[in-house]
């Protein structure tokens, strides 16, 4: 697989050409540098995103685009940069400080249509409820906007973010840029499609059962699911019922680290260089040193110096087994073998499926039944009217019926069982530092395939497609999707790496070393 871990930096001719169609000429970190150095303006970057979105409407990545608001904000950002750059002594220090306080300055992005962004309609992917246009941002958009990001619109999602494919009755389905006949995953399917197509340099997502990692895997991207409670704008809870966390999607682990540092509220600082007056003078003459967050620093150091050897466990056993028959496609197995080979080449100690000696079962008994009860439990409490029920997608209506008719005692038992499992989640990794699994069991199906099935079979096939993702949300642990293989048909294949509590930075660093050729 060819990786874009170290692409050429954007040159003056490219970055000032507003007719360029997408962001794949460079990484988000390099576009960040180009903007702060004055090689490209925020208006040009935003115009690129809007132009690419307009040219790629058939991908269905967006459910709403707001060019006027995005360009107005970009123009304001250009004015701020111009004032900071100014003329005369101290420009270098001012730009470095600007990059520390507003590390995403000038970069376009978009939020999935489950998140409130001021002035943009929120549909939650459903026709059953009227869209709402909020007067203020949710906490996560507010944080990214303060960091300097420019929102260009809202990305496509499935109804209420429930399925792993981003299709609804409101707008075009989100398609996979690697093969537009196929799904881009869900529920951050529109965001992943936009990044993979170069419409956006990076995108925030949310993950309640794989909604960052699944679309990242489908579209050949890095997607990080942080641990429960790690991000300040997520629900602060240790309850297994709080499955959803926010996480970054990007083409490279370095770019995912940039976005993660912002989402986590980390302080950005200029990298430490050699001391002394002459060294500082040479650094000033070379131009501003952009500030970096701790995840960015750890990733950079891992790429420069490597990581200390890790104990790596490997399993292909799904928590949905034996209730569901889980079969891995050949390329999914090849991707796992490729990841194992790279990990061993990097000096890590790999144990597990290479010798056919997978660890003893680590998942709770009855997981398939318990997770379905947990996943659908809140839908029965919403109180949809008959008219609203008739407008729900068949799968959502099926989930509502399941939740409404399931005995409360059964729901409570499922929550108790999974809560006990979550409270001892790290023991599943013993004696390893990280645990590696496949990510997707088979290639992304064609658009419309899941929805063409009956609701019960639709859900079962989604579980078979994504047999390793939801359990990590139950555990509350961090996990990263890492693309490691491109199949003969051009589709991407990934592995999932699960870490211990607080290991998000290490996972990104490990992902970066695996991505590097």
C-alpha positions as CSV (number, residue, x, y, z in Angstrom):
1,X,0.0,0.0,0.0
2,X,1.2,3.5,-0.8
3,X,0.9,5.8,2.2
4,X,0.8,9.6,2.3
5,X,2.8,9.9,5.5
6,X,5.3,12.3,4.0
7,X,3.9,13.9,0.8
8,X,5.5,16.9,-0.9
9,X,4.7,20.2,0.7
10,X,2.2,22.4,-1.2
11,X,4.1,24.9,-3.5
12,X,3.2,28.5,-4.2
13,X,1.6,27.8,-7.6
14,X,-0.7,25.1,-6.2
15,X,-1.8,26.8,-2.9
16,X,-2.8,30.0,-4.6
17,X,-4.8,28.3,-7.3
18,X,-8.4,28.5,-6.2
19,X,-9.5,26.2,-9.1
20,X,-7.8,23.3,-7.4
21,X,-10.3,20.6,-6.8
22,X,-9.3,19.0,-3.5
23,X,-6.9,18.8,-0.5
24,X,-5.0,15.7,-1.5
25,X,-1.9,17.6,-2.6
26,X,-0.7,17.7,1.0
27,X,-1.6,16.8,4.6
28,X,-3.7,19.0,6.9
29,X,-0.6,19.8,8.9
30,X,1.1,21.1,5.7
31,X,-2.0,23.2,4.7
32,X,-1.9,24.6,8.3
33,X,1.7,25.6,7.7
34,X,1.0,27.1,4.2
35,X,-1.8,29.2,5.6
36,X,0.3,30.7,8.5
37,X,3.2,31.4,6.2
38,X,0.9,33.3,3.9
39,X,1.2,30.9,0.9
40,X,-2.5,30.4,0.9
41,X,-5.5,32.3,2.4
42,X,-8.4,31.0,4.4
43,X,-10.7,32.2,1.7
44,X,-8.7,30.1,-0.9
45,X,-8.8,27.0,1.4
46,X,-12.5,27.4,2.0
47,X,-13.2,28.0,-1.7
48,X,-11.4,24.7,-2.4
49,X,-13.6,22.9,0.0
50,X,-16.8,24.4,-1.3
51,X,-15.7,23.8,-4.9
52,X,-14.8,20.2,-4.2
53,X,-18.2,19.7,-2.4
54,X,-20.1,21.2,-5.4
55,X,-18.1,19.1,-7.8
56,X,-18.6,15.9,-5.7
57,X,-22.3,16.2,-4.9
58,X,-22.9,12.6,-6.3
59,X,-20.8,11.3,-3.3
60,X,-23.6,12.5,-1.0
61,X,-21.0,13.6,1.6
62,X,-23.0,16.7,2.7
63,X,-26.6,17.2,3.8
64,X,-26.2,21.0,4.0
65,X,-23.5,23.4,2.8
66,X,-23.4,27.1,3.8
67,X,-20.9,28.9,1.4
68,X,-21.8,32.4,2.5
69,X,-21.2,31.9,6.2
70,X,-18.0,29.8,5.5
71,X,-16.5,32.4,3.2
72,X,-17.4,35.3,5.6
73,X,-15.6,33.5,8.5
74,X,-12.7,32.7,6.3
75,X,-12.4,36.4,5.3
76,X,-12.4,37.4,9.0
77,X,-9.6,34.9,9.7
78,X,-7.5,36.3,6.8
79,X,-7.9,39.7,8.3
80,X,-6.7,38.4,11.7
81,X,-3.7,36.7,10.1
82,X,-2.8,39.8,8.2
83,X,-2.8,41.9,11.4
84,X,-0.7,39.3,13.2
85,X,1.8,39.0,10.4
86,X,2.0,42.8,10.0
87,X,5.4,44.2,9.2
88,X,8.5,44.7,11.2
89,X,10.2,43.0,14.2
90,X,8.6,40.0,16.0
91,X,6.5,38.5,13.2
92,X,8.0,35.1,13.6
93,X,7.1,35.0,17.3
94,X,3.6,36.3,16.7
95,X,2.9,33.6,14.1
96,X,4.2,30.9,16.4
97,X,1.9,32.2,19.2
98,X,-1.0,32.4,16.8
99,X,-0.5,28.7,15.9
100,X,-0.5,27.9,19.6
101,X,-3.8,29.6,20.4
102,X,-5.6,28.7,17.2
103,X,-4.0,25.5,15.9
104,X,-6.7,24.9,13.2
105,X,-6.7,28.5,11.9
106,X,-7.9,28.7,8.3
107,X,-8.6,24.9,7.9
108,X,-12.1,24.0,6.6
109,X,-14.0,21.2,8.2
110,X,-17.6,20.1,8.7
111,X,-19.6,18.4,11.5
112,X,-21.9,15.5,11.1
113,X,-25.6,16.3,11.1
114,X,-26.2,15.0,14.7
115,X,-24.3,18.0,16.1
116,X,-25.7,21.5,16.6
117,X,-23.8,24.2,14.7
118,X,-25.1,27.8,15.0
119,X,-27.1,28.9,12.0
120,X,-27.1,25.5,10.3
121,X,-30.1,23.1,10.4
122,X,-29.8,19.9,12.4
123,X,-31.9,17.1,11.0
124,X,-30.3,14.1,12.7
125,X,-30.9,12.3,9.5
126,X,-34.6,11.8,10.0
127,X,-37.8,13.0,8.4
128,X,-39.8,12.1,11.5
129,X,-38.8,15.2,13.4
130,X,-38.6,18.8,12.0
131,X,-35.1,20.2,11.6
132,X,-33.9,22.7,14.2
133,X,-31.6,25.6,13.5
134,X,-29.8,26.4,16.8
135,X,-28.6,29.8,17.8
136,X,-25.3,28.5,19.3
137,X,-22.8,25.7,18.8
138,X,-22.6,22.5,20.7
139,X,-19.4,22.4,22.9
140,X,-17.3,20.5,20.3
141,X,-18.0,22.8,17.3
142,X,-17.4,25.8,19.7
143,X,-14.0,24.4,20.6
144,X,-13.0,23.7,17.0
145,X,-14.2,27.1,15.9
146,X,-12.2,28.8,18.6
147,X,-9.2,26.8,17.3
148,X,-9.7,28.5,14.0
149,X,-11.6,25.9,11.9
150,X,-14.1,27.0,9.3
151,X,-17.3,25.0,9.1
152,X,-18.5,24.6,5.5
153,X,-21.6,22.5,6.2
154,X,-23.1,19.4,7.8
155,X,-22.2,15.9,6.7
156,X,-24.5,13.0,5.9
157,X,-25.5,10.6,8.6
158,X,-28.0,7.7,9.0
159,X,-31.2,8.2,10.9
160,X,-30.2,9.2,14.5
161,X,-26.7,7.8,13.8
162,X,-28.0,4.2,14.4
163,X,-26.8,2.1,11.3
164,X,-23.3,1.7,10.0
165,X,-24.3,3.0,6.6
166,X,-25.1,6.7,5.9
167,X,-28.4,6.6,4.1
168,X,-31.6,8.4,4.9
169,X,-34.7,9.8,3.1
170,X,-33.5,13.5,3.3
171,X,-30.6,13.6,0.9
172,X,-28.4,11.5,-1.3
173,X,-26.7,8.5,0.4
174,X,-23.1,8.9,1.3
175,X,-20.8,6.9,-1.1
176,X,-17.3,5.6,-0.9
177,X,-14.7,7.6,-2.9
178,X,-12.7,4.4,-3.3
179,X,-15.7,2.9,-5.2
180,X,-18.8,5.1,-5.4
181,X,-21.1,2.1,-5.8
182,X,-20.3,1.2,-2.2
183,X,-21.2,2.7,1.2
184,X,-18.8,5.0,3.0
185,X,-19.8,3.5,6.4
186,X,-21.5,5.2,9.3
187,X,-22.5,7.1,11.2
188,X,-19.7,9.6,10.3
189,X,-20.0,8.4,6.7
190,X,-20.4,11.8,5.1
191,X,-17.4,13.1,7.0
192,X,-15.2,10.2,6.0
193,X,-16.3,10.5,2.4
194,X,-15.4,14.2,2.4
195,X,-11.9,13.5,3.8
196,X,-11.2,10.6,1.5
197,X,-12.3,12.6,-1.5
198,X,-10.2,15.5,-0.6
199,X,-13.1,17.8,0.0
200,X,-12.0,18.4,3.6
201,X,-8.5,18.0,5.1
202,X,-9.9,16.4,8.3
203,X,-13.2,15.9,10.1
204,X,-14.5,15.4,13.6
205,X,-16.8,12.5,14.2
206,X,-18.6,10.6,17.0
207,X,-18.5,7.0,17.8
208,X,-21.1,5.0,19.7
209,X,-20.5,1.6,18.2
210,X,-17.8,2.2,15.6
211,X,-19.1,5.4,13.9
212,X,-15.6,6.9,13.5
213,X,-13.7,3.7,12.9
214,X,-16.1,2.0,10.5
215,X,-16.2,4.8,7.9
216,X,-12.5,5.4,8.4
217,X,-11.9,1.7,7.5
218,X,-14.3,1.8,4.6
219,X,-12.7,4.9,3.1
220,X,-9.0,4.1,3.9
221,X,-8.5,6.6,6.7
222,X,-7.2,6.8,10.2
223,X,-10.0,7.1,12.8
224,X,-9.5,7.3,16.5
225,X,-12.1,6.4,19.2
226,X,-10.9,7.9,22.5
227,X,-11.7,6.3,25.7
228,X,-14.9,7.1,27.7
229,X,-14.6,10.4,29.4
230,X,-11.2,11.4,27.8
231,X,-12.6,14.4,25.8
232,X,-13.9,17.3,27.8
233,X,-16.9,17.9,25.6
234,X,-18.2,14.3,25.8
235,X,-20.5,13.1,28.5
236,X,-18.5,12.6,31.7
237,X,-19.7,9.2,32.9
238,X,-18.4,5.8,33.7
239,X,-21.8,4.2,32.8
240,X,-21.8,1.6,30.0
241,X,-25.0,3.2,28.7
242,X,-23.0,6.2,27.6
243,X,-21.4,4.7,24.5
244,X,-20.8,7.8,22.4
245,X,-17.5,9.6,22.3
246,X,-16.0,12.1,19.8
247,X,-13.0,11.4,17.7
248,X,-10.9,12.5,14.7
249,X,-10.9,11.2,11.1
250,X,-7.9,12.1,8.8
251,X,-5.8,10.6,6.1
252,X,-2.7,10.3,8.3
253,X,-2.1,9.6,12.0
254,X,-0.2,12.9,12.2
255,X,-3.3,14.8,11.1
256,X,-5.5,12.8,13.4
257,X,-3.2,13.8,16.2
258,X,-3.5,17.4,15.3
259,X,-7.3,17.2,15.5
260,X,-7.3,15.0,18.6
261,X,-5.1,17.5,20.5
262,X,-7.6,20.3,19.7
263,X,-10.7,18.1,20.6
264,X,-9.0,17.1,23.8
265,X,-8.3,20.7,24.8
266,X,-4.6,20.1,25.0
267,X,-2.2,23.0,25.2
268,X,-0.1,23.6,22.1
269,X,3.5,24.6,22.5
270,X,6.4,25.3,20.1
271,X,8.7,22.2,19.9
272,X,11.8,22.6,21.9
273,X,14.9,23.2,19.8
274,X,18.6,23.7,20.6
275,X,19.3,26.5,23.1
276,X,21.5,29.5,22.9
277,X,21.3,32.9,21.3
278,X,22.7,31.9,17.9
279,X,20.4,28.9,17.7
280,X,17.4,31.0,18.5
281,X,18.5,33.6,15.9
282,X,18.8,30.9,13.2
283,X,15.4,29.5,14.1
284,X,13.9,33.0,13.8
285,X,15.5,33.5,10.4
286,X,14.1,30.1,9.2
287,X,10.6,31.2,9.9
288,X,7.9,30.5,12.6
289,X,7.9,27.2,14.4
290,X,4.4,26.0,14.6
291,X,3.1,24.9,18.0
292,X,2.2,21.3,18.5
293,X,0.1,19.4,21.0
294,X,1.2,16.4,23.1
295,X,-0.3,13.9,20.7
296,X,1.5,15.5,17.8
297,X,4.8,15.5,19.7
298,X,4.5,11.8,20.6
299,X,3.7,10.9,17.0
300,X,6.6,13.0,15.7
301,X,9.0,11.4,18.2
302,X,7.8,7.9,17.2
303,X,8.4,8.6,13.6
304,X,11.8,10.0,14.3
305,X,13.0,7.5,17.0
306,X,10.5,4.7,17.0
307,X,8.4,3.3,19.9
308,X,9.6,1.2,22.7
309,X,8.7,-2.5,22.1
310,X,5.1,-3.2,22.9
311,X,3.4,-6.5,23.8
312,X,0.8,-7.0,21.2
313,X,-2.1,-9.5,21.4
314,X,-4.1,-10.6,18.4
315,X,-7.5,-12.1,18.2
316,X,-10.0,-12.8,15.4
317,X,-12.7,-14.0,17.7
318,X,-15.7,-11.6,17.7
319,X,-17.8,-10.9,20.7
320,X,-20.8,-11.7,18.5
321,X,-19.7,-15.3,18.2
322,X,-21.1,-17.9,18.6
323,X,-24.5,-16.3,18.4
324,X,-23.6,-15.0,14.9
325,X,-21.4,-16.8,12.4
326,X,-18.6,-14.3,11.6
327,X,-16.6,-15.0,8.5
328,X,-13.6,-12.9,7.4
329,X,-13.0,-12.1,3.8
330,X,-9.6,-13.0,2.4
331,X,-8.4,-9.4,2.2
332,X,-9.4,-8.9,5.9
333,X,-7.1,-11.7,6.8
334,X,-4.4,-10.5,4.6
335,X,-4.6,-7.0,6.2
336,X,-4.2,-8.6,9.7
337,X,-1.2,-10.6,8.5
338,X,0.3,-7.5,7.0
339,X,-0.2,-5.6,10.3
340,X,1.4,-8.4,12.2
341,X,4.4,-8.4,9.9
342,X,4.9,-4.7,10.2
343,X,4.6,-4.8,14.0
344,X,7.2,-7.5,14.2
345,X,9.5,-5.6,11.9
346,X,9.2,-2.6,14.2
347,X,10.4,-4.7,17.1
348,X,7.1,-5.3,18.9
349,X,6.3,-8.7,20.5
350,X,3.3,-10.2,18.8
351,X,1.3,-13.0,20.3
352,X,-1.9,-14.7,19.0
353,X,-3.3,-15.7,15.7
354,X,0.0,-15.9,13.7
355,X,0.5,-19.4,15.2
356,X,-3.2,-20.2,15.4
357,X,-3.1,-19.8,19.1
358,X,-5.6,-17.0,19.7
359,X,-6.1,-16.2,23.4
360,X,-8.9,-17.7,25.4
361,X,-12.2,-16.0,24.9
362,X,-12.1,-12.5,26.4
363,X,-15.6,-11.4,25.6
364,X,-18.7,-11.7,27.8
365,X,-21.2,-14.5,27.1
366,X,-24.4,-13.4,25.3
367,X,-22.8,-10.2,24.0
368,X,-24.9,-10.1,20.9
369,X,-28.2,-10.2,22.8
370,X,-27.0,-7.8,25.5
371,X,-25.6,-5.2,23.2
372,X,-28.8,-5.1,21.1
373,X,-30.8,-4.4,24.3
374,X,-28.3,-1.7,25.3
375,X,-28.1,-0.1,21.8
376,X,-31.9,0.2,21.4
377,X,-32.9,0.8,25.0
378,X,-33.4,4.6,24.8
379,X,-35.5,4.6,21.6
380,X,-38.5,3.2,23.3
381,X,-38.5,6.2,25.7
382,X,-38.7,8.9,23.1
383,X,-42.5,8.7,22.7
384,X,-42.9,9.0,19.0
385,X,-46.4,9.7,17.7
386,X,-48.0,7.4,15.2
387,X,-47.3,9.9,12.4
388,X,-43.7,10.1,13.4
389,X,-43.4,6.4,13.6
390,X,-44.7,6.1,10.0
391,X,-41.9,8.4,8.9
392,X,-39.1,6.5,10.5
393,X,-36.8,4.2,8.5
394,X,-37.8,0.5,8.8
395,X,-34.7,-0.3,10.8
396,X,-35.3,2.6,13.3
397,X,-39.0,1.6,13.6
398,X,-37.9,-2.0,14.3
399,X,-35.5,-0.8,17.0
400,X,-38.3,1.3,18.6
401,X,-40.6,-1.7,18.7
402,X,-37.9,-3.9,20.2
403,X,-37.2,-1.4,22.9
404,X,-40.9,-0.8,23.6
405,X,-41.8,-4.5,23.9
406,X,-38.7,-5.8,25.7
407,X,-39.3,-6.5,29.4
408,X,-37.6,-3.9,31.5
409,X,-35.9,-6.6,33.5
410,X,-34.2,-7.9,30.4
411,X,-32.8,-4.5,29.6
412,X,-31.6,-4.0,33.1
413,X,-29.9,-7.4,33.1
414,X,-28.1,-6.6,29.9
415,X,-26.9,-3.3,31.3
416,X,-25.7,-5.0,34.5
417,X,-23.8,-7.6,32.6
418,X,-22.1,-5.2,30.3
419,X,-21.4,-2.7,33.1
420,X,-19.6,-5.4,35.0
421,X,-17.6,-6.2,31.9
422,X,-16.8,-2.6,31.3
423,X,-15.6,-2.1,34.9
424,X,-13.0,-4.8,34.4
425,X,-12.3,-4.0,30.7
426,X,-8.5,-3.6,31.0
427,X,-8.2,-7.2,32.2
428,X,-9.1,-8.2,28.6
429,X,-5.8,-6.9,27.5
430,X,-3.7,-8.8,30.0
431,X,-0.9,-9.5,29.4
432,X,-0.6,-7.1,26.5
433,X,-0.2,-3.4,26.0
434,X,-2.5,-3.4,23.0
435,X,-4.9,-5.8,21.3
436,X,-5.2,-6.0,17.5
437,X,-8.3,-7.2,15.7
438,X,-9.5,-7.0,12.1
439,X,-11.8,-4.0,11.5
440,X,-14.3,-4.9,8.8
441,X,-15.2,-8.6,8.1
442,X,-16.0,-8.0,4.4
443,X,-15.8,-5.2,1.8
444,X,-18.3,-2.4,2.1
445,X,-21.5,-3.4,0.4
446,X,-23.2,-1.5,-2.4
447,X,-25.3,1.4,-1.4
448,X,-28.8,0.3,-0.6
449,X,-27.9,-3.3,0.2
450,X,-28.4,-3.2,3.9
451,X,-31.7,-1.2,3.6
452,X,-33.0,-3.8,1.0
453,X,-33.0,-6.4,3.8
454,X,-35.7,-6.9,6.4
455,X,-34.9,-4.8,9.5
456,X,-33.9,-7.9,11.6
457,X,-31.6,-9.2,8.9
458,X,-30.3,-5.7,8.3
459,X,-29.1,-5.4,11.9
460,X,-27.6,-8.9,11.9
461,X,-25.6,-8.2,8.7
462,X,-24.3,-4.9,10.1
463,X,-23.0,-6.9,13.1
464,X,-21.4,-9.4,10.7
465,X,-19.8,-6.5,8.7
466,X,-18.4,-4.8,11.9
467,X,-17.9,-7.6,14.3
468,X,-15.2,-6.0,16.5
469,X,-16.1,-2.3,16.9
470,X,-19.1,-2.0,19.3
471,X,-17.4,-4.0,22.1
472,X,-14.8,-1.3,22.5
473,X,-17.5,1.3,23.2
474,X,-18.9,-1.0,25.8
475,X,-15.4,-1.4,27.3
476,X,-14.8,2.4,27.3
477,X,-11.3,1.9,26.0
478,X,-9.6,3.8,23.2
479,X,-9.1,2.2,19.7
480,X,-7.7,3.4,16.4
481,X,-8.4,2.2,12.9
482,X,-5.3,1.9,10.7
483,X,-5.4,1.2,7.0
484,X,-2.6,-1.3,6.1
485,X,-3.6,-2.9,2.8
486,X,-5.1,-1.9,-0.6
487,X,-6.9,-4.7,-2.4
488,X,-6.6,-5.5,-6.1
489,X,-10.0,-3.7,-6.5
490,X,-8.6,-0.5,-4.9
491,X,-10.5,-0.9,-1.7
492,X,-8.8,-0.3,1.6
493,X,-8.4,-2.8,4.5
494,X,-7.6,-1.9,8.1
495,X,-6.9,-3.3,11.5
496,X,-8.2,-2.0,14.8
497,X,-5.7,-1.5,17.7
498,X,-7.3,-1.3,21.2
499,X,-5.3,0.3,24.0
500,X,-5.6,0.8,27.7
501,X,-7.2,3.8,29.4
502,X,-5.3,7.0,28.5
503,X,-3.4,5.4,25.6
504,X,-4.8,7.6,22.8
505,X,-1.5,9.3,22.0
506,X,0.4,6.0,22.0
507,X,-2.2,4.5,19.6
508,X,-1.8,7.4,17.2
509,X,2.0,7.0,17.4
510,X,1.7,3.3,16.7
511,X,-0.6,4.0,13.8
512,X,1.8,6.5,12.3
513,X,4.7,4.0,12.4
514,X,2.5,1.3,10.8
515,X,1.4,3.8,8.0
516,X,5.0,4.6,7.2
517,X,6.4,2.6,4.2
